[in-house]
Amino acid sequence: MSCHTFADFCEDEPEAEVTVELRPFKHQVGGHSCVLELGSDVICKPLFQQEQTFYKRAPESLRCFIPRYLGETSITCDITKNQKCFVAKVSRELLSPGEITERCASGLQDFIATRRRKKHISFENEAPTLAAWSNSCIGRQITQYGFWANNKPQKFIMLENLVKDYKRPCLMDLKMGKRQLRADLDAEKRKVLETRCASSTSAKLGFRICGSQSYKKTSDSYTFNQYHRRRLNDTETIEELKLFFHNGAELRTDIILALLTKLAELEGALLKEKYLDLHSSSLLLIYEGMTATEKKPRIESRKDAHASDACEMSPGRKHGENVNQVDKTERSCSDSELCSQLVTLSNQQEHNTSQRSHIDFEPDSPECKVDVRLIDFAHASESLQKFCENPIVLGLKSIQVILRDVFQST
């Protein structure tokens, strides 16, 4: 098969199916597996039987906190003159008519020529600043894991694209849990993973930052960071979270409040699943980075019965305030303070909503659009051992403690 001559794949197809070209998912910010984009609504990642089984049998209480499973497909890859072309046959229902025209063989060559005439980047890499990590993972999948060797198709699962409705999606990928070990690991691999967790924030905080992209309003650009963050200590992790929620002009306290609500809901859902082991899964924090020029969403906080736990909104930061200045003036909780707070929270066996700040905001406001989703379930399983808490709940508690501290320090 050639990247430039796969029109044959569109001949004599059932009307319900169409062969289309896939592209690197430009909003991938973490992980090692390649993620490909199938239209605007669907992404694809390599099929692991255990992960596919989890998506099919996920508890009802967690379904709103994981991407929607859309089935599986086989993807072929052709490499011609250092350009990779990914092709799959899928249901027409997964793409819009415009996407079918653009990505199918009948319209692909005109699309390539037009894009190049307009001096866009290469066919493979439309936005290198956004797709850099995705392309790196694709290369690793081919060179290290032998994907598509001898032109053999590879099976992928299809999932909902969680950022399809975002104009400037900001994402942070957090590897959850104090451990990332499987029971069947050999001694050498187990030692490597144990050392990795012990040298990162996973052991203490129950999570570590894997990667992120955040939109900076003042420069109309993204900032990116990937796996170097494994070396971050607790205090540096807190500072990274602050930067993630700062758009160059202000700290998005409205987003922090909305995410706290989502995180509390997720924690409550996980606490009901006493036998579910989600070690080595990841958590995606997502929010809309695009805001109106001057208009601010309505964000209010009010004291509840536990006055000491309530958060009050401070005035928004002035437009144009320097990020570095914010870092110097904002208070962050020290490692000892955080540890003390985590011990208190870890002793709470059940989710107590009365101890959480009540938050009023406009949930449908495009400026306060947030999401919290669990992803990566290659090692998910049901354990015969009943957990006092789901293994990743400690990480959720840590994130909430940190975000509360960031919010209250403004």
N, C-alpha and C positions, 0 to 999 in steps of 0.2 A: 504493500500500500504506500502511496506517496501522499504527502501533505497537500500537494497541489492538484491531485487527480482522484480524489475519493468520491467523485460524483456517482460512481457506480453503486455506492452504498445507499443512495437515495432511490434507486430504481426498483420498481416492483415491491415497494414496502406496503404493508397494511396501512390503511388510512389512519389507524389509531396510533401509529408509530412514525417517528422521524429520526434520521441520523443527523446529529449536530456536532459541532466543534465545541469543546470545553476549554476554559482558560484558567490560569492560576487565580486562586481566590485572593484578591488583593488586600483583604482585610484580615488575613490570618496573622496573628500576633504571637502565637506560641505553638508548642508541640513539635514533633519530629516528622510526623506523617504528612504527606502532601495532601493538600485540599484543593479541589478544582471547583470552578463555578459553572453550573449548568443553568444558564439564564439568570435572571435577577432573583428568583425565588428559591432556588435549589443549589445546594453545594454537595459535593461528593467526597468521601474519604475512603481509604482502603478498608475492605471488609475483614473484620475479625469476628469469628463466630460468636464469641462470648459477648461482644458488644452488641451485635445484631440481635442476639437473644434477649439482652436486657431491654433494648428499645421496644421489642415486640411484647415483652411481658412486664414492663415497668409498672409499679404500683400507681393506681389512679391518683393518689395524693401527690405524686411527683410529676405527673405528666405536664403540668403547666410550668415546670421548672427545668424541662429538658427540651431539646429541639424535637420537632415532629418528625417521625420516621416516615419516609416516602417510598421505601422499597430498595431494590438493588439493581445494579446494571453492570455490564462489562465494558471496560474502556480499553481501547487500543491506542498505541502511541507510535507515531512515525517521526523519525528525526532526519531532516533534510537540511543540509548546509547549516548545521548548528541551531536549527529551529525545530521546536517540538510541536507536534500537532496531535491533540487528544480528541478522539472521536468515540461517540457512544450512540446506541439506538435506544430511544426512550419514548414514553408516551407523549403525544402532542399536548396533553392536558397540562404538562409541567412547564410549558413555555407559552408566551404570548405569540400571536401571529407575527408581530414584528421581529421577535427574537428568532422564530423559525426561519423567516426570510433571510435574516442576517447571518445566522449560524449554520444553515444548511448549505450543502454544496452548490445549490442553484444560485445562491447569492453571495457565497463566500469570496470568490475571486474579485468581484466588483468591490466588495467591502474592503479587502486588503489594499487594492489599488487606490481607492479613494482615501483611505487613512494615510497611506504613504505620500500621496500627492499633497496632503495637508500638513506634511512634515510631522506627523505624530511619531511616537517612538516606534519600536519594532512591533511586528505582528504578535510576537509572543508576549511582549512586556509593555503594555499600554501605559502603565504608570509605575515606573521602576521604584519610586520612593515608597509606594504603597505595597507593591507586589514583591519586594525584595526578599522577605522572609519566606513567602510562599515558593518563589523560584528556587531558593536555597534548599527547601525541603524536597522539592521535586527532584533536584539534582542528587540529593542524598538517597532518595528512594530508588533511583536508577542505579547509581554507582555502588552503594553499600548493600542494598537489599535485592538487587537484581530484578526490579520491576520491568516488565515488558521485554525481557530478554527473549531473543529469537522470535520477536513479534507476537509473543503470547499475550492475549488479552488478560486483564486483571479485573477481579471483581471489586466493586465499590458499593457502599451503601449511599443512599440519597437522603439528605436531611434538609429540613427547613433552613433557609438563610435568615439568621436572626437579625441581620442589619439591613434587610431589604427596604425598609421604610424610613431609614435614617439618611439625612442629607450629609452630615459630617459625623459619622459614627466614631465614638471614642470607646476603646475596649482595653480591658486589662485581663490577662490570663493568669489565674492563680492555681498552682498545684496544691491540692488540698490533702490534709492528713499528716500525722506525725511520722508515718512510715509509707514507703512505696514498695512493699515486698509481697511477692506471691509465695504461697506455701511450697511450690515445687521448684524454687530457685536453688541452683547449686551454691556451694559455700562461697566460691569466689565472687559470683554476681551479688550474692546477699551482702557480702562485706563491702562491696563498692557502693551499693545503695544505702547501706547503713551509714557509711562514712559521709556520703553526700547529704543525707538528711541531718546528721549531727553537725555538719559544718555550715548548714544553712539555717534559715529561720523555721524550717519545718518542725524540728524537734521541740522548740519552745512555743512558737506561735500556732503551730498546726497548719501552716501554709507557707509558701514562698512565691514570690513574683517571678513569672516566667517570661512575660513580655507585655508590651502595651503600645498603643498608639493614642495620642491625644491631640485634639485640634486647638491651635492657638489663634484666637480671634484677631489679635493685633497684627499678625504676619500672614494670615490666611494660609496657614501651612500646618502640617502634622509634625509631631516629634515622635520618634520611635525608640524603643529599647527592647532588646531580646535577652538571651540567656546569661549574659554577664551578671544579671541580677541574682543569680544563685549565690554570689559572694556577698550580698548585702547582709549587714547585721540588723538587729531589731530596730535600732534608731534610724538607720538609713532606709529601711523599709517604710517606716512612717513618713519620712520626708518624701520618698518616691510617691506615696499615695497622695500627699499634698500636691505635688507637682501634677499628678494625673488629673486632679480636679481643678487646676488653675488654668485658665484659658489665655493667660498673658495680660488680661485686663482685670480679672477678679477671680476670687475663689468661688466655685459654684456650690455654695452652701445649699441651694435649693435641690441640687442633684444629690448631695450627700444625705439630706433628709429623706428624699424619696427612696434612695437605695437602702437606707436603714429600715424602712418599712418592708421592702421586698426581702431583705435578709432575715428579718424577724419571721416573716411568713415561711420562708424556706426552712429555717431552723425548726419551726413548729411542725412542718411536714416530715422532716427527717427524724424527729424525736418519736414519731409514731411508728417508724419502720425499725423495730428492735432487732430484726435479724438480717438486715441489709448491709452488706459490706461494700462500700464504694471507695476503698483505698486506691490511691493513685488517680482518682478522677480530678477534673479541673473545674474551676468556677470562673465564669465570664461575668465581669461587671461591664455593663454597656450603658452609654448615655448619649443623647443628642448634643453635639458640640455647637451646632448652629443656633445662634440666638438673634432676636430682632435687634436692630441698632440701638435703640434706647429703652424699649419696653421691657420690663421685668415681670416674670411670672409672679402671681400672688402666692407668697409663702408666709405662713404664720405658724407660730408655735405657742402652745398654751400650757400652763402648769397643770399637771394632773394631781392625783391624791398624794403622790410621792414628790413633794416639792423639790427635794434635793436632787432628784434625777431629771428634772425638767430642763429643756433647752430653750433659751430665748434667742430669737433672731437678732443679730447685730446688724447695723447698717451695712449695706453693700460696699465693697471696696471701690475706690475711685477708678474711673476708666484710665488705663494707661499705667497703673501702678506696676512697678518692676517686680518680676518674679523673685529675683534675688533679694530684694528688700523684704518681700513677704516672708521668705525663708528665715531671715535674720530676726524678724520681729515676732513671728508666731511661736507660741509655746508648744512643745511636744512633750508627751509623757516619756519619762526616762524608762530604761529597762526595768528598774526595780518597781516603779509605779505600775507599769503595765503588768508585770508579773503578779503583783498584789491584786490587781483588778481581775486578772484571769483566774486566779485561785478562787476568788469569790464567785465568779460566774461558773466555773467548772463544777462547783459544789451544788449548783442548782440542777436538779435532775429533771425538772419539767419546765417547759416554756411558760413564763409568767408575764402575760401581756400587760398586767397592771403596773409593772415596773418600767415600762417603756414610755418614752415621751410621745404624747399624742401630737400628730402632725396634720396640719391642714394645708393642702396645696391643690392645684388644679391638675388632676391626673391626666386630662386630655390635652393639656397645654403642650404644643410642639417643643417648647423650650425646656420642659421638664419631663421629657420622655426618657425612661430608664428601664432596664431589664436586668435580671439576674438569672443565669442559667447554668446548670451543671452539664458538663460535656466529658467525653473520653471515658468510656466504660469497658475498655478491653479487659479489665481485671475485676469487674463488678460481679458480685455473687451473693447468694443468700447463705448465711452462716448458720450452722446448727447451734452456735453459741449465741446466747441472747446478750446483746450489748446494753450496758447501762445507758450509753449514749452512742449514736452512730459515730463511727470513727472520724468523720470529718467535721463534727459539730464543734470541736474545740477551735478549729480554724475559723468557723463562722463567728463564734463568740469573740475571738481575737479581732477580727475585722470590724465587728460592731463596736468594740471598745475603742479601737483606734479612730474610727470615723466619728464617734461621739466626742472624743478628745479634740480632734481637728476642728469639728464644728464649734465646740464650746470655747476654743481658744481664739475664735475670731471676734 
